[in-house]
Amino acid sequence: MLVVTTNEIQGYRVVRHLGLVRGLTVRSRSVVGNLGAAIQIFFGGNISVYTKLAEQARQEAFDLLVEHAQSMGANAVIAMRYDANEIASAVTEVLAYGSAVVVEPIAGSAQSSPGGAAGAPGPWTGR
């Protein structure tokens, strides 16, 4: 599955647009996590507890986006974006969204097909 933030994928042509796809997760910080973060805040610097939570939320939203696109028959997602909002105290939603498409390599291009037999990852897999 190719996932890109651009509207085009170099070496590929979009042959079918399947529509909007999304992955949504809602996360909260635990009391224990908040306590650990409070200790880190006291000493300053990167609050790794929150960094880890944010990264996990984005990865989960990304994985759900890919799953949604695959269920529609897409082999790529273009114009992928993230959005995040606090919906309640200590509760945050993270949304990954984009356009599900079917792409094919342009004749003469050095690119391989997405998810091909070699299983090579696309330009960006979110990992």
C-alpha contacts under 8 A as a table, 3 or more apart, distances in Angstrom:
res1	aa1	res2	aa2	distance
1	M	66	V	7.43
1	M	75	N	5.10
1	M	76	A	5.22
1	M	77	V	7.66
1	M	114	P	5.78
1	M	115	G	5.63
1	M	121	P	7.24
1	M	122	G	6.27
1	M	125	T	7.59
2	L	75	N	6.56
2	L	76	A	4.44
2	L	77	V	6.22
2	L	114	P	6.12
2	L	115	G	7.81
2	L	121	P	7.35
2	L	122	G	4.51
2	L	123	P	6.39
2	L	124	W	6.67
2	L	125	T	6.93
3	V	76	A	5.66
3	V	77	V	4.73
3	V	78	I	6.07
3	V	80	M	6.90
3	V	122	G	6.92
3	V	123	P	7.07
3	V	124	W	5.72
3	V	125	T	6.25
4	V	7	N	7.78
4	V	9	I	7.35
4	V	77	V	6.38
4	V	78	I	5.16
4	V	79	A	6.22
4	V	80	M	5.94
4	V	123	P	7.03
4	V	124	W	6.27
5	T	78	I	5.93
5	T	79	A	4.38
5	T	80	M	4.61
5	T	81	R	6.56
6	T	9	I	7.07
6	T	78	I	6.00
6	T	79	A	4.99
6	T	80	M	7.44
7	N	78	I	5.44
7	N	79	A	5.12
8	E	12	Y	7.77
8	E	13	R	7.70
8	E	14	V	7.80
8	E	78	I	6.71
9	I	12	Y	5.51
9	I	13	R	7.24
9	I	78	I	7.73
11	G	105	P	5.86
11	G	106	I	5.58
11	G	109	S	5.58
11	G	110	A	7.31
11	G	111	Q	5.85
12	Y	103	V	6.04
12	Y	104	E	5.38
12	Y	105	P	4.29
12	Y	106	I	5.09
12	Y	111	Q	7.71
13	R	103	V	5.43
13	R	104	E	5.58
13	R	105	P	6.32
13	R	106	I	6.10
14	V	17	H	7.25
14	V	101	V	6.52
14	V	102	V	5.90
14	V	103	V	4.41
14	V	104	E	6.69
15	V	101	V	7.51
15	V	102	V	5.72
15	V	103	V	5.51
15	V	104	E	6.92
16	R	101	V	5.63
16	R	102	V	5.12
16	R	103	V	7.15
17	H	99	S	7.37
17	H	100	A	6.28
17	H	101	V	4.55
17	H	102	V	6.57
18	L	72	M	7.06
18	L	74	A	7.11
18	L	99	S	7.27
18	L	100	A	5.25
18	L	101	V	5.40
18	L	102	V	7.56
19	G	99	S	5.52
19	G	100	A	5.47
19	G	101	V	7.38
20	L	97	Y	7.15
20	L	98	G	5.83
20	L	99	S	4.69
20	L	100	A	6.05
21	V	65	L	6.13
21	V	68	H	6.10
21	V	69	A	5.94
21	V	97	Y	5.63
21	V	98	G	5.60
21	V	99	S	5.94
21	V	100	A	6.04
22	R	61	A	7.83
22	R	64	L	7.07
22	R	65	L	4.69
22	R	68	H	6.74
22	R	95	L	6.86
22	R	96	A	5.48
22	R	97	Y	4.23
22	R	98	G	6.61
23	G	60	E	7.73
23	G	61	A	4.51
23	G	62	F	6.09
23	G	63	D	7.13
23	G	64	L	4.38
23	G	65	L	4.08
23	G	66	V	7.75
23	G	68	H	7.27
23	G	95	L	5.73
23	G	96	A	5.11
23	G	97	Y	6.44
24	L	60	E	7.94
24	L	61	A	5.10
24	L	64	L	7.00
24	L	65	L	7.81
24	L	93	E	7.03
24	L	94	V	5.81
24	L	95	L	4.56
24	L	96	A	6.49
25	T	57	A	6.56
25	T	60	E	6.79
25	T	61	A	5.64
25	T	93	E	5.69
25	T	94	V	5.46
25	T	95	L	6.66
26	V	57	A	7.69
26	V	91	V	6.88
26	V	92	T	5.59
26	V	93	E	4.20
26	V	94	V	6.33
27	R	57	A	6.88
27	R	91	V	5.67
27	R	92	T	5.37
27	R	93	E	6.28
28	S	90	A	5.48
28	S	91	V	4.39
28	S	92	T	6.28
29	R	33	G	6.03
29	R	34	N	6.39
29	R	53	L	7.86
29	R	90	A	5.84
29	R	91	V	7.03
30	S	33	G	4.93
30	S	34	N	6.08
31	V	34	N	5.06
31	V	35	L	6.18
32	V	35	L	5.06
32	V	36	G	6.27
33	G	36	G	5.10
33	G	37	A	6.08
33	G	49	V	6.49
34	N	37	A	4.95
34	N	38	A	6.00
35	L	38	A	5.04
35	L	39	I	6.45
36	G	39	I	5.26
36	G	40	Q	6.43
36	G	49	V	6.96
37	A	40	Q	4.96
37	A	41	I	5.99
37	A	47	I	6.08
37	A	48	S	7.61
37	A	49	V	5.85
37	A	50	Y	7.05
38	A	41	I	4.96
38	A	42	F	6.21
39	I	42	F	5.14
39	I	43	F	6.76
40	Q	43	F	5.32
40	Q	44	G	6.04
40	Q	45	G	7.40
40	Q	46	N	7.67
40	Q	47	I	5.83
40	Q	48	S	7.92
41	I	44	G	4.87
41	I	45	G	7.20
41	I	47	I	6.60
44	G	47	I	7.73
46	N	51	T	7.78
47	I	50	Y	5.68
47	I	51	T	6.26
48	S	51	T	4.76
48	S	52	K	5.91
49	V	52	K	5.38
49	V	53	L	6.35
50	Y	53	L	4.94
50	Y	54	A	6.05
51	T	54	A	5.16
51	T	55	E	6.17
52	K	55	E	5.14
52	K	56	Q	6.10
53	L	56	Q	5.16
53	L	57	A	6.16
54	A	57	A	5.14
54	A	58	R	6.23
55	E	58	R	5.18
55	E	59	Q	6.10
56	Q	59	Q	5.11
56	Q	60	E	6.10
57	A	60	E	5.17
57	A	61	A	6.18
57	A	94	V	6.44
58	R	61	A	5.10
58	R	62	F	6.04
58	R	82	Y	7.81
58	R	94	V	6.40
58	R	95	L	7.76
58	R	96	A	7.52
59	Q	62	F	4.98
59	Q	63	D	6.07
59	Q	126	G	7.02
59	Q	127	R	7.80
60	E	63	D	5.11
60	E	64	L	6.21
61	A	64	L	5.15
61	A	65	L	6.18
61	A	94	V	6.47
61	A	95	L	5.96
61	A	96	A	5.49
62	F	65	L	5.00
62	F	66	V	6.32
62	F	96	A	5.74
62	F	126	G	6.94
63	D	66	V	5.18
63	D	67	E	6.18
64	L	67	E	4.97
64	L	68	H	6.09
65	L	68	H	5.13
65	L	69	A	6.22
65	L	96	A	6.27
65	L	97	Y	6.59
66	V	69	A	5.08
66	V	70	Q	6.11
66	V	77	V	7.89
67	E	70	Q	5.17
67	E	71	S	6.19
68	H	71	S	5.17
68	H	72	M	6.54
69	A	72	M	5.23
69	A	73	G	6.57
69	A	74	A	5.31
69	A	75	N	7.50
69	A	76	A	7.56
69	A	77	V	7.16
69	A	100	A	5.60
70	Q	73	G	5.06
70	Q	74	A	5.22
70	Q	75	N	6.70
71	S	74	A	7.46
72	M	100	A	7.78
73	G	102	V	7.59
74	A	77	V	7.40
74	A	100	A	5.63
74	A	101	V	5.16
74	A	102	V	5.04
75	N	100	A	7.74
75	N	101	V	6.54
75	N	102	V	5.32
75	N	103	V	6.65
75	N	114	P	6.45
75	N	115	G	7.47
76	A	100	A	6.09
76	A	101	V	5.42
76	A	102	V	6.08
76	A	103	V	6.65
76	A	114	P	7.48
77	V	80	M	6.57
77	V	98	G	6.04
77	V	99	S	5.35
77	V	100	A	4.59
77	V	101	V	5.86
78	I	98	G	5.85
78	I	99	S	5.26
78	I	100	A	6.64
78	I	101	V	7.19
79	A	98	G	5.16
79	A	99	S	6.23
80	M	96	A	6.99
80	M	97	Y	5.48
80	M	98	G	4.14
80	M	99	S	7.04
81	R	96	A	5.69
81	R	97	Y	5.46
81	R	98	G	6.29
82	Y	94	V	7.07
82	Y	95	L	5.56
82	Y	96	A	4.48
82	Y	97	Y	6.47
83	D	94	V	5.82
83	D	95	L	5.07
83	D	96	A	6.49
84	A	92	T	6.87
84	A	93	E	5.50
84	A	94	V	4.40
84	A	95	L	6.11
85	N	92	T	5.62
85	N	93	E	5.42
85	N	94	V	6.78
86	E	89	S	7.13
86	E	90	A	7.33
86	E	91	V	5.79
86	E	92	T	4.25
86	E	93	E	6.29
87	I	91	V	5.81
87	I	92	T	5.70
87	I	93	E	6.77
88	A	91	V	4.99
88	A	92	T	7.10
104	E	113	S	6.65
105	P	109	S	6.62
105	P	111	Q	6.50
105	P	112	S	6.88
105	P	113	S	6.05
106	I	109	S	5.44
112	S	116	G	6.93
113	S	116	G	5.21
114	P	120	A	7.72
114	P	121	P	7.56
114	P	122	G	6.40
115	G	118	A	7.60
115	G	119	G	5.29
115	G	120	A	6.47
115	G	121	P	6.83
115	G	122	G	7.54
116	G	119	G	5.27
116	G	120	A	6.84
117	A	120	A	8.00
121	P	124	W	7.36
121	P	125	T	6.64
122	G	125	T	6.25
124	W	127	R	7.70
